[in-house]
Amino acid sequence: MLETLIALFAAHVLADFVLQTRWIVARKTHPAVLALHGALVLLSAQAALGTVAAPGLVLLALAHMAIDALKARHAPRGTIAFLVDQAAHGATLLALAIWQPGLWAGGFWSTMSAPAPHLMLHAMLLAAGFIFAVRAGGFAVGLLMEAQLAPVVTDLRIRATTTGQSGGLPEGGLTIGWLERGLVFILILAGQPGAIGFLIAAKSVLRFGTVTEDRAASEYVIIGTLASFGWAIGVTLATIWLRDLLPPLVIAPRLP
């Protein structure tokens, strides 16, 4: 069951955070666009499992579409809606893995000679964990900051305009968030969690001018930083936990 769940999770991350564009997100209330997203979910799951003859994957895609339709039409924009949406998708992945645990074993990838299937599972898990930490974390943290601190951000932008100060690079904060969460993921996997402290210290030094001049800016940076690092640490630890549930990855030595 675990192998099937990991493959389904990797497919979900691919469909929701790589293949899903802003254009799709903005138009998901349109049935044709929602169907397009559902098709991407189905194709991603089929590719991850190496099978097309699995009716359960069609049901998974339909459930995914239903959840997204409810969110797009009825859920208010915000972090809570995003987390509930992802939790609902996760529940459908788990339900399918429990109902049809042999999806991975019955797929093409599991028929490859060892250790290729096991290596592919590890690679899919790490890639999915990395994308979920970086990309999904960007949405979660962005929505948190947007909902709670929008008045502060507006005030800061007005001050920057009236004083002639630069407002920063376009989407610079988004890129910084991606980089810091990606580095956190890599450092923990590499067994160097202590180095995260240096990342926080470096960011504090670079932001020193901003946070010392304005209390609102200081609180904005602190909340965003803690949320970003916290998300990345939590996702990375969950990824390691799942990886440790898999049999150890052992590469057989080459014969002489």
Phi, psi and chi 1 to 4 in degrees:
 res  aa     phi    psi   chi1   chi2   chi3   chi4
   1 MET       -  -38.8 -174.4 -163.2   81.4      -
   2 LEU   -60.8  -41.4 -179.8   60.9      -      -
   3 GLU   -61.9  -42.9  -67.9   83.3   -4.1      -
   4 THR   -63.5  -42.2  -63.0      -      -      -
   5 LEU   -63.3  -42.1  179.9   60.3      -      -
   6 ILE   -64.8  -43.1  -71.2  174.1      -      -
   7 ALA   -63.3  -41.0      -      -      -      -
   8 LEU   -66.3  -38.4  -70.2  173.2      -      -
   9 PHE   -65.1  -42.8  173.5   65.5      -      -
  10 ALA   -61.3  -40.7      -      -      -      -
  11 ALA   -64.7  -41.0      -      -      -      -
  12 HIS   -61.8  -45.2  166.3   72.5      -      -
  13 VAL   -63.2  -41.3  170.5      -      -      -
  14 LEU   -61.6  -46.3  175.8   64.5      -      -
  15 ALA   -71.0  -37.5      -      -      -      -
  16 ASP   -88.1  -31.1 -111.2   16.9      -      -
  17 PHE  -121.6    0.2  -60.1  107.7      -      -
  18 VAL  -121.6  -53.9  178.2      -      -      -
  19 LEU   -81.9  -23.6  -60.2  179.2      -      -
  20 GLN   -80.7  116.5 -177.8  173.4 -149.2      -
  21 THR   -92.0  171.2   64.0      -      -      -
  22 ARG   -63.8  -33.1  -67.8 -179.8  179.1  177.8
  23 TRP   -61.8  -41.5 -176.6   87.8      -      -
  24 ILE   -67.1  -44.5  -67.3  176.8      -      -
  25 VAL   -60.3  -41.5  173.2      -      -      -
  26 ALA   -72.0  -19.9      -      -      -      -
  27 ARG  -119.7   22.1  -65.3  164.5  175.1   80.7
  28 LYS   -71.2  -11.7 -155.4  176.4  -74.0 -175.2
  29 THR   -74.5  -15.8   53.7      -      -      -
  30 HIS   -80.3  128.2  -63.6  -84.6      -      -
  31 PRO   -55.5  -39.4  -25.2   34.0      -      -
  32 ALA   -65.7  -40.8      -      -      -      -
  33 VAL   -69.2  -40.2  177.4      -      -      -
  34 LEU   -62.3  -40.2 -176.7   61.7      -      -
  35 ALA   -64.6  -37.0      -      -      -      -
  36 LEU   -61.7  -44.4  171.2   61.6      -      -
  37 HIS   -64.2  -40.8 -178.5   56.1      -      -
  38 GLY   -61.6  -37.9      -      -      -      -
  39 ALA   -64.5  -38.5      -      -      -      -
  40 LEU   -65.7  -37.9  -67.7  175.2      -      -
  41 VAL   -62.5  -45.6  170.7      -      -      -
  42 LEU   -63.4  -47.6  176.3   60.1      -      -
  43 LEU   -64.4  -38.0  -68.7  173.8      -      -
  44 SER   -64.2  -43.0  -62.3      -      -      -
  45 ALA   -65.1  -41.9      -      -      -      -
  46 GLN   -63.9  -40.3  -69.6  173.3  -25.3      -
  47 ALA   -67.7  -41.1      -      -      -      -
  48 ALA   -67.1  -34.5      -      -      -      -
  49 LEU   -91.6  -17.1  -69.7  164.4      -      -
  50 GLY    72.4   36.9      -      -      -      -
  51 THR  -150.4  147.8 -178.7      -      -      -
  52 VAL  -116.8  -16.9  -64.4      -      -      -
  53 ALA   -93.2   64.5      -      -      -      -
  54 ALA  -141.4   95.4      -      -      -      -
  55 PRO   -57.4  -26.4  -23.4   34.0      -      -
  56 GLY   -61.0  -30.0      -      -      -      -
  57 LEU   -71.0  -32.0  -61.3 -176.5      -      -
  58 VAL   -65.2  -43.2  176.6      -      -      -
  59 LEU   -62.8  -38.0  -64.6  177.7      -      -
  60 LEU   -61.8  -44.4  177.1   67.9      -      -
  61 ALA   -63.7  -40.2      -      -      -      -
  62 LEU   -65.3  -40.5  -68.0  174.6      -      -
  63 ALA   -64.6  -39.6      -      -      -      -
  64 HIS   -61.1  -44.2 -168.9  108.3      -      -
  65 MET   -63.6  -40.4  -67.9  169.4   58.8      -
  66 ALA   -64.2  -43.0      -      -      -      -
  67 ILE   -63.1  -44.9  -67.1  169.3      -      -
  68 ASP   -66.3  -36.3  -79.7    8.8      -      -
  69 ALA   -64.5  -43.4      -      -      -      -
  70 LEU   -62.3  -42.6  -72.1  172.7      -      -
  71 LYS   -65.1  -45.6  177.8 -171.3  174.2 -173.9
  72 ALA   -64.3  -34.3      -      -      -      -
  73 ARG   -94.1  -28.0  -66.6 -178.9 -179.7  -83.8
  74 HIS  -124.6  -25.3  -57.1  -68.5      -      -
  75 ALA   -84.7  135.4      -      -      -      -
  76 PRO   -70.4  150.1   26.4  -34.1      -      -
  77 ARG   -67.8  128.5  178.1 -179.2  172.1   87.6
  78 GLY   166.5  174.5      -      -      -      -
  79 THR   -65.2  -40.7  -52.8      -      -      -
  80 ILE   -61.8  -45.1  -61.2  -60.2      -      -
  81 ALA   -61.6  -39.7      -      -      -      -
  82 PHE   -63.5  -45.6  174.6   80.0      -      -
  83 LEU   -67.1  -40.0  -65.3  177.4      -      -
  84 VAL   -64.7  -40.8  170.4      -      -      -
  85 ASP   -59.6  -47.4  171.9   72.5      -      -
  86 GLN   -68.3  -35.3  -70.0  -57.1  -53.5      -
  87 ALA   -65.5  -39.4      -      -      -      -
  88 ALA   -65.3  -42.3      -      -      -      -
  89 HIS   -62.7  -42.2  -70.6  -44.9      -      -
  90 GLY   -61.2  -37.4      -      -      -      -
  91 ALA   -64.9  -38.2      -      -      -      -
  92 THR   -68.5  -37.0   61.3      -      -      -
  93 LEU   -63.3  -44.8  -59.7  179.1      -      -
  94 LEU   -65.4  -41.3 -179.9   59.5      -      -
  95 ALA   -61.6  -42.5      -      -      -      -
  96 LEU   -67.8  -38.8  179.5   57.5      -      -
  97 ALA   -65.2  -34.5      -      -      -      -
  98 ILE   -74.1  -38.8  -67.1  174.0      -      -
  99 TRP   -71.1  -42.4  175.4   39.8      -      -
 100 GLN  -129.0   72.8  -64.6 -175.8  -23.3      -
 101 PRO   -67.1  -17.7   25.2  -35.1      -      -
 102 GLY   -90.8   13.1      -      -      -      -
 103 LEU   -60.3  -41.8  -76.0  175.7      -      -
 104 TRP   -67.5  -46.4  170.4  -98.4      -      -
 105 ALA   -62.9  -28.8      -      -      -      -
 106 GLY   -89.9    0.1      -      -      -      -
 107 GLY   -91.0  172.1      -      -      -      -
 108 PHE   -65.7  -39.8  171.4   76.4      -      -
 109 TRP   -62.9  -33.3  -52.1  123.0      -      -
 110 SER   -72.0  -13.5   66.0      -      -      -
 111 THR   -87.3   -7.1   63.4      -      -      -
 112 MET   -70.1  156.9  -64.2 -172.6  -60.6      -
 113 SER   -68.3  146.0   57.5      -      -      -
 114 ALA   -65.5  149.5      -      -      -      -
 115 PRO   -96.5   22.5   36.3  -34.5      -      -
 116 ALA   -55.3  -47.9      -      -      -      -
 117 PRO   -61.3  -42.1  -22.4   34.7      -      -
 118 HIS   -67.7  -40.1 -160.8   42.9      -      -
 119 LEU   -63.6  -39.7  179.9   61.3      -      -
 120 MET   -64.5  -40.0  179.4  172.2  -73.1      -
 121 LEU   -61.9  -46.0  -89.2  175.7      -      -
 122 HIS   -61.0  -43.8  -83.5  -99.7      -      -
 123 ALA   -64.0  -42.9      -      -      -      -
 124 MET   -63.4  -41.6  -76.8 -162.7  -64.4      -
 125 LEU   -63.9  -46.3  175.7   59.7      -      -
 126 LEU   -66.4  -41.1  -67.3  179.2      -      -
 127 ALA   -64.9  -43.7      -      -      -      -
 128 ALA   -64.8  -41.5      -      -      -      -
 129 GLY   -62.3  -42.0      -      -      -      -
 130 PHE   -62.9  -47.2 -178.6   83.4      -      -
 131 ILE   -64.6  -40.2  -65.1  170.2      -      -
 132 PHE   -67.1  -37.7 -160.5   73.1      -      -
 133 ALA   -66.2  -43.7      -      -      -      -
 134 VAL   -83.2  -58.2  175.5      -      -      -
 135 ARG   -75.9  -51.7  -72.8  -82.8  -68.0  162.2
 136 ALA   -63.3  -36.4      -      -      -      -
 137 GLY   -61.4  -34.5      -      -      -      -
 138 GLY   -62.3  -41.4      -      -      -      -
 139 PHE   -68.4  -45.5  -69.9  110.0      -      -
 140 ALA   -63.0  -47.7      -      -      -      -
 141 VAL   -68.8  -40.6  174.9      -      -      -
 142 GLY   -60.3  -42.7      -      -      -      -
 143 LEU   -67.2  -36.6  -70.6  169.1      -      -
 144 LEU   -61.7  -47.3  171.7   66.8      -      -
 145 MET   -67.9  -38.6  -53.1  -57.7  -74.0      -
 146 GLU   -64.1  -42.1  176.1 -175.3  -59.5      -
 147 ALA   -73.1  -43.7      -      -      -      -
 148 GLN   -92.5  -25.4  -64.1 -169.8    8.2      -
 149 LEU  -121.6   14.6  -57.5  174.7      -      -
 150 ALA   -56.6  -44.4      -      -      -      -
 151 PRO   -61.7  -36.2  -21.9   34.2      -      -
 152 VAL   -67.0  -44.4  175.0      -      -      -
 153 VAL   -62.2  -41.8  176.2      -      -      -
 154 THR   -61.1  -42.8  -58.4      -      -      -
 155 ASP   -63.3  -41.7 -177.9   56.8      -      -
 156 LEU   -65.5  -38.6  -68.8  174.7      -      -
 157 ARG   -67.5  -37.2  -72.6  174.1  177.5  169.3
 158 ILE   -64.4  -42.3  -67.7  173.6      -      -
 159 ARG   -63.9  -41.1  -66.7 -175.2 -164.4 -177.9
 160 ALA   -63.4  -36.8      -      -      -      -
 161 THR   -70.1  -43.0  -58.9      -      -      -
 162 THR   -74.0  -27.7   56.1      -      -      -
 163 THR   -93.7   -8.4   58.6      -      -      -
 164 GLY    82.3    8.8      -      -      -      -
 165 GLN   -80.6  150.3  -62.8  176.6   -8.3      -
 166 SER   -71.2  140.4  172.1      -      -      -
 167 GLY   -86.6    4.0      -      -      -      -
 168 GLY    96.2  173.2      -      -      -      -
 169 LEU   -71.3  147.5  -64.3  174.0      -      -
 170 PRO   -60.4  124.7  -22.3   32.6      -      -
 171 GLU    59.2   23.5  -62.0 -167.9  -10.0      -
 172 GLY   -63.8  -41.8      -      -      -      -
 173 GLY   -63.2  -36.8      -      -      -      -
 174 LEU   -62.9  -43.9  177.3   65.3      -      -
 175 THR   -66.1  -40.8  -56.7      -      -      -
 176 ILE   -60.5  -42.2  -68.4  170.9      -      -
 177 GLY   -62.0  -44.2      -      -      -      -
 178 TRP   -58.0  -46.1  -74.4   -1.9      -      -
 179 LEU   -65.3  -44.4  -69.5  172.8      -      -
 180 GLU   -68.2  -38.4   69.1 -172.4   17.7      -
 181 ARG   -70.7  -36.9  -72.7 -172.6  -64.6  -84.1
 182 GLY   -63.2  -41.2      -      -      -      -
 183 LEU   -66.7  -39.0  -72.6  171.7      -      -
 184 VAL   -60.7  -45.2  167.6      -      -      -
 185 PHE   -59.0  -47.3 -171.9   88.5      -      -
 186 ILE   -67.3  -41.9  -66.8  170.9      -      -
 187 LEU   -64.7  -42.0  -72.6  171.2      -      -
 188 ILE   -67.1  -42.3  -64.6  178.5      -      -
 189 LEU   -62.8  -32.7  -79.1  179.7      -      -
 190 ALA   -80.8    0.8      -      -      -      -
 191 GLY    77.7   25.8      -      -      -      -
 192 GLN  -124.5   56.4  -59.9  -65.7  -31.5      -
 193 PRO   -64.6  -25.7   25.4  -35.1      -      -
 194 GLY   -62.9  -25.8      -      -      -      -
 195 ALA   -68.3  -15.7      -      -      -      -
 196 ILE   -62.2  -33.2  -63.5  174.7      -      -
 197 GLY   -60.0  -36.1      -      -      -      -
 198 PHE   -67.7  -34.8  -69.8   99.3      -      -
 199 LEU   -63.0  -44.5  -74.5  179.2      -      -
 200 ILE   -64.1  -42.0  -62.2  176.2      -      -
 201 ALA   -63.7  -42.7      -      -      -      -
 202 ALA   -63.2  -41.9      -      -      -      -
 203 LYS   -65.9  -37.2 -173.7  172.4 -177.1  179.5
 204 SER   -64.0  -40.5  -60.2      -      -      -
 205 VAL   -65.1  -44.6  170.3      -      -      -
 206 LEU   -66.9  -29.6  -66.0  173.9      -      -
 207 ARG   -94.5    7.0  -67.7  -78.3 -167.0  174.6
 208 PHE   -57.9  -44.1 -179.9   75.9      -      -
 209 GLY   -61.3  -40.7      -      -      -      -
 210 THR   -68.4  -48.0  -58.7      -      -      -
 211 VAL   -74.7  -20.0  -59.6      -      -      -
 212 THR   -86.4  -16.8   54.8      -      -      -
 213 GLU   -91.8  -20.0  -66.1  171.5    0.4      -
 214 ASP  -150.0  125.5 -167.3  -68.7      -      -
 215 ARG   -66.2  -39.1  178.6  176.1  177.8  178.8
 216 ALA   -61.9  -42.9      -      -      -      -
 217 ALA   -64.0  -38.5      -      -      -      -
 218 SER   -61.2  -48.0  174.8      -      -      -
 219 GLU   -66.1  -36.2  -66.9  175.1   -9.8      -
 220 TYR   -60.4  -47.1  179.1   84.8      -      -
 221 VAL   -65.9  -41.9  171.2      -      -      -
 222 ILE   -64.8  -47.1  -69.3  172.5      -      -
 223 ILE   -62.0  -47.4  -66.3  173.6      -      -
 224 GLY   -61.6  -41.9      -      -      -      -
 225 THR   -65.7  -47.5  -62.1      -      -      -
 226 LEU   -64.0  -40.5  -68.7  178.3      -      -
 227 ALA   -64.7  -42.9      -      -      -      -
 228 SER   -65.4  -49.0 -179.1      -      -      -
 229 PHE   -66.8  -39.5  -82.9   78.1      -      -
 230 GLY   -62.6  -43.4      -      -      -      -
 231 TRP   -60.5  -47.8  177.5  -80.7      -      -
 232 ALA   -63.1  -41.7      -      -      -      -
 233 ILE   -64.8  -45.2  -68.5  171.2      -      -
 234 GLY   -61.7  -45.7      -      -      -      -
 235 VAL   -65.1  -40.3  171.8      -      -      -
 236 THR   -64.7  -43.3  -52.0      -      -      -
 237 LEU   -64.0  -38.3  -66.6  178.3      -      -
 238 ALA   -65.4  -38.5      -      -      -      -
 239 THR   -64.2  -43.5  -57.8      -      -      -
 240 ILE   -63.6  -39.5  -66.8  174.0      -      -
 241 TRP   -61.7  -44.8  175.9   71.0      -      -
 242 LEU   -65.7  -39.7  -76.0  174.0      -      -
 243 ARG   -62.2  -38.1 -176.2 -163.9   62.2 -177.2
 244 ASP   -71.2  -19.0  -68.9  -16.7      -      -
 245 LEU   -76.8  -21.8  -66.9  178.0      -      -
 246 LEU   -76.5  153.9  -69.4  170.4      -      -
 247 PRO   -58.4  145.5  -22.7   32.6      -      -
 248 PRO   -56.9  142.9  -21.4   31.3      -      -
 249 LEU   -82.9  114.4 -177.2   60.1      -      -
 250 VAL  -123.7  124.1  178.4      -      -      -
 251 ILE   -95.9  120.6  -53.8  -62.0      -      -
 252 ALA   -65.6  138.7      -      -      -      -
 253 PRO   -67.4  149.8   24.6  -33.9      -      -
 254 ARG   -69.4  137.6  -63.8 -179.5   61.8 -178.5
 255 LEU   -74.9  145.5  -63.6  175.8      -      -
 256 PRO   -68.2      -   23.1  -32.4      -      -
